[in-house]
Amino acid sequence: MIPGMDEDIASRVYADPLARWFVTEAYKIADTAALAQNVKAAIVARVSKLVHGETLTRDMIKSAAMQVGEPALQLCNVITPATDVAPSAN
């Protein structure tokens, strides 16, 4: 039993997988500024591996971001770019 939590609250919290994750794992993400910097660095590293003419996909960005953190991130929404970025035909 968790100190300060009665039996009913503990059973309700641990019955919900998302709530259980927040109680057991999310607290480990203490420094959100550092996490954001690490996500940015991972995305920049992935973009730098693109070869000439390769399309930058939103899935590439999401995959790079999700590998950051311990434990790894569970969810990532790519807002920008709104679509995959393909090189021009020039």
N, C-alpha and C positions, 0 to 999 in steps of 0.2 A: 504494500500500500504506500502511496506517496504521502509524505507528511502534509497535513493541512487539507487533504482531499478525502471526503467521506466515500464510503463504498459505492453509493449510487453514482456519484460524479465520476469516479474512477472507471466504473463499468461502462458508462455512456461514452466517455472520452476514448477509451481503448477499443470500443466496439466500432468506431468510425476510422477507417484507414487513414484518411487525410488528417484528422485530428490527432491520431496516434503519431503520424510523421512529424507534425508540428511540435508535439510534446517531446518526442524522443530525438529528433534530428535537427529541426529548424533552428533550435537554440544554438547550435554549433556555428551558425553563420552569424558571427558577432560583428565582423568588420565589413559592412556592405560597401564602403568606399574601396577597400582592397579587392573585394570580390568583383566589383564593376571594372576596376583596372585590369584584373586578371582576365576577365571575359573579353575586354577590348583587345588585350595583347594576343589572346588566342585567335580572335577573328582576324586581326591584322596578320598574324603568322599564316593563317589559312589562305588569305587573299594573296599574300606574297608568293604562295606556291602555285598560283594559277599560271598556266602556260599561255603564250600568245594565242589569242583567238578562242580561248576557253570561256564558257559562260559561267558567271558567278551566280549560283543558285541560292535561294533562300534556305534550302536544306543544308547547303555547305555552311552557311553562317550559323544556323541553328545547331548543327552537329558540333562545330568548333566551340560554341558557347556552352553546350551541355556537358562537355568534358571537364569543365573547370569546377573546382571545389572538391571538398572531401566531406561528405559524400558528394558525388557528382550531382549537378542540378537536375531536378525532376521535370521542370517545365521551362520552356523558353518561347516567347512570342516575338517573332521578327516583325517589326513595324516598318522599318526603312531598310532597304528599298521595298517598295510595295509589290514588286514583281522581280523575276530573275533579270540580271543585267547581262545582256549579250553584246559582244563587240559589234561595232558598225561594219558594214560591208565594204568600207573604203579600202 
